[in-house]
């Protein structure tokens, strides 16, 4: 009887289990998460010295330029007028003048240095005749080395056959 009871009990349990609904599995609901904006973190770079600042090129423009005919060092009437207009500033005490003779690219280097010097000397002589002290004037030739206009045509050559005249005023006296 004992065996029978056990069999009936097992059968009852199996029957009960087959009709019983299984317990639902617990569903894990994640807790609400507040959205947080990402924090901007500055990018850390190794300390590298800044490159040195490149100085700006300062182009010094002449006070005036005078022009010459091909292979000539004679002053034109226009050139004499330009130089005459510089006399007032050039005769002030302490003023200095620098005349740079230039040529176009035609001719040898040696010839163009000589021609540029003759052009600078012609302008200097004219200024001295107008009363500018010779000691305040420097005349130098650059030949074909400093073209004003690049090119290999008449327009470029005309611009490059010149004297550039730089007048530097005397420094102002400081009040004491």
Contact map, one row per residue, 1 for C-alpha under 8 A:
11111000000000000000000000000000000000000000000000000000000000000000000000000000000000000000000000000000000000000000000000000000000000000000000000000000000000000000000000000000
11111100000000000000000000000000000000000000000000000000000000000000000000000000000000000000000000000000000000000000000000000000000000000000000000000000000000000000000000000000
11111110000000000000000000000000000000000000000000000000000000000000000000000000000000000000000000000000000000000000000000000000000000000000000000000000000000000000000000000000
11111111000000000000000000000000000000000000000000000000000000000000000000000000000000000000000000000000000000000000000000000000000000000000000000000000000000000000000000000000
11111111100000000000000000000000000000000000000000000000000000000000000000000000000000000000000000000000000000000000000000000000000000000000000000000000000000000000000000000000
01111111110000000000000000000000000000000000000000000000000000000000000000000000000000000000000000000000000000000000000000000000000000000000000000000000000000000000000000000000
00111111111000000000000000000000000000000000000000000000000000000000000000000000000000000000000000000000000000000000000000000000000000000000000000000000000000000000000000000000
00011111111100000000000000000000000000000000000000000000000000000000000000000000000000000000000000000000000000000000000000000000000000000000000000000000000000000000000000000000
00001111111110000000000000000000000000000000000000000000000000000000000000000000000000000000000000000000000000000000000000000000000000000000000000000000000000000000000000000000
00000111111111000000000000000000000000000000000000000000000000000000000000000000000000000000000000000000000000000000000000000000000000000000000000000000000000000000000000000000
00000011111111100000000000000000000000000000000000000000000000000000000000000000000000000000000000000000000000000000000000000000000000000000000000000000000000000000000000000000
00000001111111110000000000000000000000000000000000000000000000000000000000000000000000000000000000000000000000000000000000000000000000000000000000000000000000000000000000000000
00000000111111111000000000000000000000000000000000000000000000000000000000000000000000000000000000000000000000000000000000000000000000000000000000000000000000000000000000000000
00000000011111111100000000000000000000000000000000000000000000000000000000000000000000000000000000000000000000000000000000000000000000000000000000000000000000000000000000000000
00000000001111111110000000000000000000000000000000000000000000000000000000000000000000000000000000000000000000000000000000000000000000000000000000000000000000000000000000000000
00000000000111111111000000000000000000000000000000000000000000000000000000000000000000000000000000000000000000000000000000000000000000000000000000000000000000000000000000000000
00000000000011111111000000000000000000000000000000000000000000000000000000000000000000000000000000000000000000000000000000000000000000000000000000000000000000000000000000000000
00000000000001111111000000000000000000000000000000000000000000000000000000000000000000000000000000000000000000000000000000000000000000000000000000000000000000000000000000000000
00000000000000111111100000000000000000000000000000000000000000000000000000000000000000000000000000000000000000000000000000000000000000000000000000000000000000000000000000000000
00000000000000011111110000000000000000000000000000000000000000000000000000000000000000000000000000000000000000000000000000000000000000000000000000000000000000000000000000000000
00000000000000000011111000000000000000000000000000000000000000000000000000000000000000000000000000000000000000000000000000000000000000000000000000000000000000000000000000000000
00000000000000000001111100000000000000000000000000000000000000000000000000000000000000000000000000000000000000000000000000000000000000000000000000000000000000000000000000000000
00000000000000000000111110000000000000000000000000000000000000000000000000000000000000000000000000000000000000000000000000000000000000000000000000000000000000000000000000000000
00000000000000000000011111000000000000000000000000000000000000000000000000000000000000000000000000000000000000000000000000000000000000000000000000000000000000000000000000000000
00000000000000000000001111100000000000000000000000000000000000000000000000000000000000000000000000000000000000000000000000000000000000000000000000000000000000000000000000000000
00000000000000000000000111110000000000000000000000000000000000000000000000000000000000000000000000000000000000000000000000000000000000000000000000000000000000000000000000000000
00000000000000000000000011111000000000000000000000000000000000000000000000000000000000000000000000000000000000000000000000000000000000000000000000000000000000000000000000000000
00000000000000000000000001111100000000000000000000000000000000000000000000000000000000000000000000000000000000000000000000000000000000000000000000000000000000000000000000000000
00000000000000000000000000111110000000000000000000000000000000000000000000000000000000000000000000000000000000000000000000000000000000000000000000000000000000000000000000000000
00000000000000000000000000011111000000000000000000000000000000000000000000000000000000000000000000000000000000000000000000000000000000000000000000000000000000000000000000000000
00000000000000000000000000001111100000000000000000000000000000000000000000000000000000000000000000000000000000000000000000000000000000000000000000000000000000000000000000000000
00000000000000000000000000000111110000000000000000000000000000000000000000000000000000000000000000000000000000000000000000000000000000000000000000000000000000000000000000000000
00000000000000000000000000000011111000000000000000000000000000000000000000000000000000000000000000000000000000000000000000000000000000000000000000000000000000000000000000000000
00000000000000000000000000000001111100000000000000000000000000000000000000000000000000000000000000000000000000000000000000000000000000000000000000000000000000000000000000000000
00000000000000000000000000000000111110000000000000000000000000000000000000000000000000000000000000000000000000000000000000000000000000000000000000000000000000000000000000000000
00000000000000000000000000000000011111000000000000000000000000000000000000000000000000000000000000000000000000000000000000000000000000000000000000000000000000000000000000000000
00000000000000000000000000000000001111100000000000000000000000000000000000000000000000000000000000000000000000000000000000000000000000000000000000000000000000000000000000000000
00000000000000000000000000000000000111110000000000000000000000000000000000000000000000000000000000000000000000000000000000000000000000000000000000000000000000000000000000000000
00000000000000000000000000000000000011111000000000000000000000000000000000000000000000000000000000000000000000000000000000000000000000000000000000000000000000000000000000000000
00000000000000000000000000000000000001111100000000000000000000000000000000000000000000000000000000000000000000000000000000000000000000000000000000000000000000000000000000000000
00000000000000000000000000000000000000111110000000000000000000000000000000000000000000000000000000000000000000000000000000000000000000000000000000000000000000000000000000000000
00000000000000000000000000000000000000011111000000000000000000000000000000000000000000000000000000000000000000000000000000000000000000000000000000000000000000000000000000000000
00000000000000000000000000000000000000001111100000000000000000000000000000000000000000000000000000000000000000000000000000000000000000000000000000000000000000000000000000000000
00000000000000000000000000000000000000000111110000000000000000000000000000000000000000000000000000000000000000000000000000000000000000000000000000000000000000000000000000000000
00000000000000000000000000000000000000000011111000000000000000000000000000000000000000000000000000000000000000000000000000000000000000000000000000000000000000000000000000000000
00000000000000000000000000000000000000000001111100000000000000000000000000000000000000000000000000000000000000000000000000000000000000000000000000000000000000000000000000000000
00000000000000000000000000000000000000000000111110000000000000000000000000000000000000000000000000000000000000000000000000000000000000000000000000000000000000000000000000000000
00000000000000000000000000000000000000000000011111000000000000000000000000000000000000000000000000000000000000000000000000000000000000000000000000000000000000000000000000000000
00000000000000000000000000000000000000000000001111100000000000000000000000000000000000000000000000000000000000000000000000000000000000000000000000000000000000000000000000000000
00000000000000000000000000000000000000000000000111110000000000000000000000000000000000000000000000000000000000000000000000000000000000000000000000000000000000000000000000000000
00000000000000000000000000000000000000000000000011111000000000000000000000000000000000000000000000000000000000000000000000000000000000000000000000000000000000000000000000000000
00000000000000000000000000000000000000000000000001111100000000000000000000000000000000000000000000000000000000000000000000000000000000000000000000000000000000000000000000000000
00000000000000000000000000000000000000000000000000111110000000000000000000000000000000000000000000000000000000000000000000000000000000000000000000000000000000000000000000000000
00000000000000000000000000000000000000000000000000011111000000000000000000000000000000000000000000000000000000000000000000000000000000000000000000000000000000000000000000000000
00000000000000000000000000000000000000000000000000001111100000000000000000000000000000000000000000000000000000000000000000000000000000000000000000000000000000000000000000000000
00000000000000000000000000000000000000000000000000000111110000000000000000000000000000000000000000000000000000000000000000000000000000000000000000000000000000000000000000000000
00000000000000000000000000000000000000000000000000000011111000000000000000000000000000000000000000000000000000000000000000000000000000000000000000000000000000000000000000000000
00000000000000000000000000000000000000000000000000000001111100000000000000000000000000000000000000000000000000000000000000000000000000000000000000000000000000000000000000000000
00000000000000000000000000000000000000000000000000000000111110000000000000000000000000000000000000000000000000000000000000000000000000000000000000000000000000000000000000000000
00000000000000000000000000000000000000000000000000000000011111000000000000000000000000000000000000000000000000000000000000000000000000000000000000000000000000000000000000000000
00000000000000000000000000000000000000000000000000000000001111100000000000000000000000000000000000000000000000000000000000000000000000000000000000000000000000000000010000000000
00000000000000000000000000000000000000000000000000000000000111111000000000000000000000000000000000000000000000000000000000000000000000000000000000000000000000000001111000000000
00000000000000000000000000000000000000000000000000000000000011111000000000000000000000000000000000000000000000000000000000000000000000000000000000000000000000000001111000000000
00000000000000000000000000000000000000000000000000000000000001111100000000000000010000000000000000000000000000000000000000000000000000000000000000000000000000000001110000000000
00000000000000000000000000000000000000000000000000000000000001111110000000000000000000000000000000000000000000000000000000000000000000000000000000000000000000000111100000000000
00000000000000000000000000000000000000000000000000000000000000011111000000000110010000000000000000000000000000000000000000000000000000000000000000000000000000000111100000000000
00000000000000000000000000000000000000000000000000000000000000001111100000010010000000000000000000000000000000000000000000000000000000000000000000000000000001101110000000000000
00000000000000000000000000000000000000000000000000000000000000000111110111110000000000000000000000000000000000000000000000000000000000000000000000000000000001001100000000000000
00000000000000000000000000000000000000000000000000000000000000000011111110000000000000000000000000000000000000000000000000000000000000000000000000000000000001001000000000000000
00000000000000000000000000000000000000000000000000000000000000000001111100000000000000000000000000000000000000000000000000000000000000000000000000000000000001001000000000000000
00000000000000000000000000000000000000000000000000000000000000000000111110000000000000000000000000000000000000000010000000000000000000000000000000000000000000000000000000000000
00000000000000000000000000000000000000000000000000000000000000000001111111000000000000000000000000000000000000000010001000000000000000000000000000000000000000000000000000000000
00000000000000000000000000000000000000000000000000000000000000000001101111100000000000000000000000000000000000000010011001000000000000000000000000000000000000000000000000000000
00000000000000000000000000000000000000000000000000000000000000000001000111110000000000000000000000000000000000000000001001000000000000000000000000000000000000000000000000000000
00000000000000000000000000000000000000000000000000000000000000000001000011111111000000000000000000000000000000000000000001100000000000000000000000000000000000000000000000000000
00000000000000000000000000000000000000000000000000000000000000000011000001111111000000000000000000000000000000000000000000000000000000000000000000000000000000000000000000000000
00000000000000000000000000000000000000000000000000000000000000000000000000111111100000000000000000000000000000000000000000000000000000000000000000000000000000000000000000000000
00000000000000000000000000000000000000000000000000000000000000000100000000111111110000000000000000000000000000000000000000000000000000000000000000000000000000000000000000000000
00000000000000000000000000000000000000000000000000000000000000000110000000111111111000000000000000000000000000000000000000000000000000000000000000000000000000000000000000000000
00000000000000000000000000000000000000000000000000000000000000000000000000111111111100000000000000000000000000000000000000000100000000000000000000000000000000000000000000000000
00000000000000000000000000000000000000000000000000000000000000000000000000001111111110000000000000000000000000000000000000000000000000000000000000000000000000000000000000000000
00000000000000000000000000000000000000000000000000000000000000010100000000000111111111000000000000000000000000000000000000000000000000000000000000000000000000000000000000000000
00000000000000000000000000000000000000000000000000000000000000000000000000000011111111100000000000000000000000000000000000100110000000000000000000000000000000000000000000000000
00000000000000000000000000000000000000000000000000000000000000000000000000000001111111100000000000000000000000000000000000000010010000000000000000000000000000000000000000000000
00000000000000000000000000000000000000000000000000000000000000000000000000000000111111110000000000000000000000000000000000000000000000000000000000000000000000000000000000000000
00000000000000000000000000000000000000000000000000000000000000000000000000000000011111111100000000000000000000000000000000000000000000000000000000000000000000000000001000000000
00000000000000000000000000000000000000000000000000000000000000000000000000000000001111111110000000000000000000000000000000000010011100000000000000000000000000000000000000000000
00000000000000000000000000000000000000000000000000000000000000000000000000000000000011111111000000000000000000000000000000000000000000000000000000000000000000000000000000000000
00000000000000000000000000000000000000000000000000000000000000000000000000000000000001111111001000000000000000000000000000000000000000000000000000000000000000000000001010000000
00000000000000000000000000000000000000000000000000000000000000000000000000000000000001111111001110000000000000000000000000000000000100000000000000000000000000000000001110000000
00000000000000000000000000000000000000000000000000000000000000000000000000000000000000111111101000000000000000000000000000000000001110000000000000000000000000000000000000000000
00000000000000000000000000000000000000000000000000000000000000000000000000000000000000011111111000000000000000000000000000000000000000000000000000000000000000000000000011000000
00000000000000000000000000000000000000000000000000000000000000000000000000000000000000000011111000000000000000000000000000000000000000000000000000000000000000000000000001000000
00000000000000000000000000000000000000000000000000000000000000000000000000000000000000000001111100000000000000000000000000000000000000010000000000000000000000000000000011100000
00000000000000000000000000000000000000000000000000000000000000000000000000000000000000001111111110000000000000000000000000000000000000010000000000000000000000000000001111000000
00000000000000000000000000000000000000000000000000000000000000000000000000000000000000000100011111000000000000000000000000000000000000011000000000000000000000000000001111000000
00000000000000000000000000000000000000000000000000000000000000000000000000000000000000000100001111100000000000000000000000000000000000011100000000000000000000000000111100000000
00000000000000000000000000000000000000000000000000000000000000000000000000000000000000000000000111110000000000000000000000000000000000001111000000000000000000000000111000000000
00000000000000000000000000000000000000000000000000000000000000000000000000000000000000000000000011111000000000000000000100110000000000001111000000000000000000000011110000000000
00000000000000000000000000000000000000000000000000000000000000000000000000000000000000000000000001111100000000000001000100000000000000000011110000000000000000000011100000000000
00000000000000000000000000000000000000000000000000000000000000000000000000000000000000000000000000111110000000000011111100000000000000000011111000000000000000000111000000000000
00000000000000000000000000000000000000000000000000000000000000000000000000000000000000000000000000011111000000011011001000000000000000000000111111100000000000011111000000000000
00000000000000000000000000000000000000000000000000000000000000000000000000000000000000000000000000001111100000011011000000000000000000000000011100100000000010011100000000000000
00000000000000000000000000000000000000000000000000000000000000000000000000000000000000000000000000000111110000010000000000000000000000000000001100100000000111011000000000000000
00000000000000000000000000000000000000000000000000000000000000000000000000000000000000000000000000000011111000010000000000000000000000000000000100000000000010000000000000000000
00000000000000000000000000000000000000000000000000000000000000000000000000000000000000000000000000000001111100010000000000000000000000000000000000000000000000000000000000000000
00000000000000000000000000000000000000000000000000000000000000000000000000000000000000000000000000000000111110110000000000000000000000000000000000000000000000000000000000000000
00000000000000000000000000000000000000000000000000000000000000000000000000000000000000000000000000000000011111110000000000000000000000000000000000000000000000000000000000000000
00000000000000000000000000000000000000000000000000000000000000000000000000000000000000000000000000000000001111111000000000000000000000000000001100000000000000000000000000000000
00000000000000000000000000000000000000000000000000000000000000000000000000000000000000000000000000000000000111111100000000000000000000000000000000000000000000000000000000000000
00000000000000000000000000000000000000000000000000000000000000000000000000000000000000000000000000000000001111111110000000000000000000000000000000000000000000000000000000000000
00000000000000000000000000000000000000000000000000000000000000000000000000000000000000000000000000000111111111111111000000000000000000000000001100000000000000000000000000000000
00000000000000000000000000000000000000000000000000000000000000000000000000000000000000000000000000000110000011111111100000000000000000000000111100000000000000000000000000000000
00000000000000000000000000000000000000000000000000000000000000000000000000000000000000000000000000000000000001111111110000000000000000000000101000000000000000000000000000000000
00000000000000000000000000000000000000000000000000000000000000000000001110000000000000000000000000001110000000111111111000000000000000000000101000000000000000000000000000000000
00000000000000000000000000000000000000000000000000000000000000000000000000000000000000000000000000011110000000011111111100000000000000000001111000000000000000000010000000000000
00000000000000000000000000000000000000000000000000000000000000000000000000000000000000000000000000001000000000001111111110000000000000000011111000000000000000000000000000000000
00000000000000000000000000000000000000000000000000000000000000000000000010000000000000000000000000001000000000000111111111000000000000000000000000000000000000000000000000000000
00000000000000000000000000000000000000000000000000000000000000000000000111000000000000000000000000001100000000000011111111100000000000000000000000000000000000000110000000000000
00000000000000000000000000000000000000000000000000000000000000000000000000000000000000000000000000111000000000000001111111110000000000000011100000000000000000000010000000000000
00000000000000000000000000000000000000000000000000000000000000000000000000000000000000000000000000000000000000000000111111111000000000000010000000000000000000000000000000000000
00000000000000000000000000000000000000000000000000000000000000000000000011100000000000000000000000000000000000000000011111111100000000000000000000000000000000000000000000000000
00000000000000000000000000000000000000000000000000000000000000000000000000100000001000000000000000100000000000000000001111111110000000000000000000000000000000000010000000000000
00000000000000000000000000000000000000000000000000000000000000000000000000000000000000000000000000100000000000000000000111111111000001001110000000000000000000000000000000000000
00000000000000000000000000000000000000000000000000000000000000000000000000000000000000000000000000000000000000000000000011111111100000000000000000000000000000000000000000000000
00000000000000000000000000000000000000000000000000000000000000000000000000000001001000000000000000000000000000000000000001111111110000000000000000000000000000000000000000000000
00000000000000000000000000000000000000000000000000000000000000000000000000000000001100100000000000000000000000000000000000111111111100000000000000000000000000000000000000000000
00000000000000000000000000000000000000000000000000000000000000000000000000000000000000000000000000000000000000000000000000011111111111000000000000000000000000000000000000000000
00000000000000000000000000000000000000000000000000000000000000000000000000000000000000000000000000000000000000000000000000001111111100000000000000000000000000000000000000000000
00000000000000000000000000000000000000000000000000000000000000000000000000000000000100100000000000000000000000000000000000000111111100000000000000000000000000000000000000000000
00000000000000000000000000000000000000000000000000000000000000000000000000000000000000100010000000000000000000000000000000000011111110000000000000000000000000000000000000000000
00000000000000000000000000000000000000000000000000000000000000000000000000000000000000100110000000000000000000000000000000000011111111010000000000000000000000000000000000000000
00000000000000000000000000000000000000000000000000000000000000000000000000000000000000000010000000000000000000000000000000000001001111111000000000000000000000000000000000000000
00000000000000000000000000000000000000000000000000000000000000000000000000000000000000000000000000000000000000000000000000010001000111111000000000000000000000000000000000000000
00000000000000000000000000000000000000000000000000000000000000000000000000000000000000000000000000000000000000000000000000000000000011111100000000000000000000000000000000000000
00000000000000000000000000000000000000000000000000000000000000000000000000000000000000000000011110000000000000000000000000000000000111111100000000000000000000000000000000000000
00000000000000000000000000000000000000000000000000000000000000000000000000000000000000000000000111100000000000000000000000010000000011111110000000000000000000000000000000000000
00000000000000000000000000000000000000000000000000000000000000000000000000000000000000000000000011100000000000000000000000010000000000111111000000000000000000000000000000000000
00000000000000000000000000000000000000000000000000000000000000000000000000000000000000000000000001111000000000000000100110010000000000001111100000000000000000000000000000000000
00000000000000000000000000000000000000000000000000000000000000000000000000000000000000000000000001111000000000000001100100000000000000000111110000000000000000000000000000000000
00000000000000000000000000000000000000000000000000000000000000000000000000000000000000000000000000011100000000001111100100000000000000000011111000000000000000000000000000000000
00000000000000000000000000000000000000000000000000000000000000000000000000000000000000000000000000011110000000001001100000000000000000000001111111000000000000000000000000000000
00000000000000000000000000000000000000000000000000000000000000000000000000000000000000000000000000001111000010011111100000000000000000000000111111000000000000000000000000000000
00000000000000000000000000000000000000000000000000000000000000000000000000000000000000000000000000000111100010011000000000000000000000000000011111100000000000010000000000000000
00000000000000000000000000000000000000000000000000000000000000000000000000000000000000000000000000000100000000000000000000000000000000000000011111100000000000000000000000000000
00000000000000000000000000000000000000000000000000000000000000000000000000000000000000000000000000000100000000000000000000000000000000000000011111110000000000000000000000000000
00000000000000000000000000000000000000000000000000000000000000000000000000000000000000000000000000000111000000000000000000000000000000000000000111111100000000010000000000000000
00000000000000000000000000000000000000000000000000000000000000000000000000000000000000000000000000000000000000000000000000000000000000000000000001111100000100110000000000000000
00000000000000000000000000000000000000000000000000000000000000000000000000000000000000000000000000000000000000000000000000000000000000000000000000111110000110110000000000000000
00000000000000000000000000000000000000000000000000000000000000000000000000000000000000000000000000000000000000000000000000000000000000000000000000111111000100000000000000000000
00000000000000000000000000000000000000000000000000000000000000000000000000000000000000000000000000000000000000000000000000000000000000000000000000001111100110000000000000000000
00000000000000000000000000000000000000000000000000000000000000000000000000000000000000000000000000000000000000000000000000000000000000000000000000000111110110000000000000000000
00000000000000000000000000000000000000000000000000000000000000000000000000000000000000000000000000000000000000000000000000000000000000000000000000000011111110000000000000000000
00000000000000000000000000000000000000000000000000000000000000000000000000000000000000000000000000000000000000000000000000000000000000000000000000000001111111000000000000000000
00000000000000000000000000000000000000000000000000000000000000000000000000000000000000000000000000000000000000000000000000000000000000000000000000000000111111100000000000000000
00000000000000000000000000000000000000000000000000000000000000000000000000000000000000000000000000000001000000000000000000000000000000000000000000011111111111110000000000000000
00000000000000000000000000000000000000000000000000000000000000000000000000000000000000000000000000000011100000000000000000000000000000000000000000001011111111111000000000000000
00000000000000000000000000000000000000000000000000000000000000000011110000000000000000000000000000000001000000000000000000000000000000000000000000000000011111111000000000000000
00000000000000000000000000000000000000000000000000000000000000000010000000000000000000000000000000000000000000000000000000000000000000000000000000011000001111111100000000000000
00000000000000000000000000000000000000000000000000000000000000000000000000000000000000000000000000000111000000000000000000000000000000000000000100111000000111111100000000000000
00000000000000000000000000000000000000000000000000000000000000000011110000000000000000000000000000000111000000000000000000000000000000000000000000000000000011111110000000000000
00000000000000000000000000000000000000000000000000000000000000001111000000000000000000000000000000001110000000000000001000000000000000000000000000000000000000111111000000000000
00000000000000000000000000000000000000000000000000000000000000001110000000000000000000000000000000111100000000000001001100100000000000000000000000000000000000001111100000000000
00000000000000000000000000000000000000000000000000000000000001111100000000000000000000000000000000111100000000000000000000000000000000000000000000000000000000000111110000000000
00000000000000000000000000000000000000000000000000000000000001111100000000000000000000000000000011110000000000000000000000000000000000000000000000000000000000000011111000000000
00000000000000000000000000000000000000000000000000000000000011110000000000000000000000000000000011100000000000000000000000000000000000000000000000000000000000000001111100000000
00000000000000000000000000000000000000000000000000000000000001100000000000000000000001001100001111000000000000000000000000000000000000000000000000000000000000000000111110000000
00000000000000000000000000000000000000000000000000000000000000000000000000000000000000000100001110000000000000000000000000000000000000000000000000000000000000000000011111000000
00000000000000000000000000000000000000000000000000000000000000000000000000000000000000001101011100000000000000000000000000000000000000000000000000000000000000000000001111100000
00000000000000000000000000000000000000000000000000000000000000000000000000000000000000000001111100000000000000000000000000000000000000000000000000000000000000000000000111110000
00000000000000000000000000000000000000000000000000000000000000000000000000000000000000000000010000000000000000000000000000000000000000000000000000000000000000000000000011111000
00000000000000000000000000000000000000000000000000000000000000000000000000000000000000000000000000000000000000000000000000000000000000000000000000000000000000000000000001111100
00000000000000000000000000000000000000000000000000000000000000000000000000000000000000000000000000000000000000000000000000000000000000000000000000000000000000000000000000111110
00000000000000000000000000000000000000000000000000000000000000000000000000000000000000000000000000000000000000000000000000000000000000000000000000000000000000000000000000011111
00000000000000000000000000000000000000000000000000000000000000000000000000000000000000000000000000000000000000000000000000000000000000000000000000000000000000000000000000001111
00000000000000000000000000000000000000000000000000000000000000000000000000000000000000000000000000000000000000000000000000000000000000000000000000000000000000000000000000000111
